[in-house]
Amino acid sequence: MSLAKLFALIQYPLPHHLLSRLVGRLADCRQPWLKNRLVRAFIRQFRVDMSEAVEPDPTAYATFNDFFTRELKEGARPIGEGVISPADGTLSQFGAIEAGQLFQAKGHRFSAMELLGGDGQAARRYLGGSFATVYLSPSDYHRVHMPIGGTLTEMVYVPGRLFSVNAATTRHVPNLFARNERLVCHFDTEHGPLVVVLVGAMIVAAIETVWAGQVTPLSGEVQRTRFDTPVRFEKGEEMGRFKLGSTVVMAFAEPVAFADGIEPGAKVQMGQSLGALHSP
């Protein structure tokens, strides 16, 4: 048995939510001696470039979480043409949504309906469309931005497990993104429906949005919030953030012509052009 498969298997019996809550409390600690030690160790381990941050002094942040979700200087991430990456990270997979299925890893697919919390009507909007998945490692910038402009229509919290979402677990845990806790954000755009799914993971303390603040963890039931008053976001505008790393899955109703030269496993930055949508 490979180490990657063993790593995935030992996660099944772990108390995912308890571990995540404990890490979350540590990340929110305001004791300067502990917070500063954690931040400095993290910067050394992951070679974080603090010159990009609005606040470059690592000791100026009130908590580790504040440091982890730090804001970047204006212009640090230029906004490209067409569909852009919503975050810094690894472009794990991308392509066509075939027969309602999204590709996860070799030997594994998952359904759009499961990803969207069992909403078959919403899933049908993306038949024939495209998807892209971006994995945010601990070293990445952890704010999530809009891949194209759109108007928020509904937010759906879907409870679930909190498996790690790194490459090893993605290869060995079936339906990973459709079984982990997640926040499904539906938008209307000039190219038709768009859904951006913020997927929780092991030790991710919470997911926040700019319109609702912290939204996870909540109860053990699916919770839907409709937005009758339009909440408009332009391409590249911040929509949310992860307190510790995770994954963003995007689905477009229109096919995306992905850019030449990009391939699964490529490192991307927020704002980088991933391709172009066909005109409506």
ABEGO torsion letter per residue (X at the ends): XBAAAAAAAAAAABBAAAAAAAAAAAAABABAAAAAAAAAAAAAAAGBBAAABABABAAABABAAAAAABBBBBGABBBBBEBBBABBEBBABBEBBBGGBBBABBGBBBBAAAAAGGBAAAAAAABGBBBBBBBBBAABBABBBBABBBBBABBBBBBEBBBBABAAAAAABBGAAAABBBBBBBBBBAAEBBBBBBBBBBGBABBBBAAAEBAOBBBABBBBBBBABBBBBBBGBBABBBBEBBBBBBBBABBBBBBBGBBBGBBBBBGBBAEBBBBX
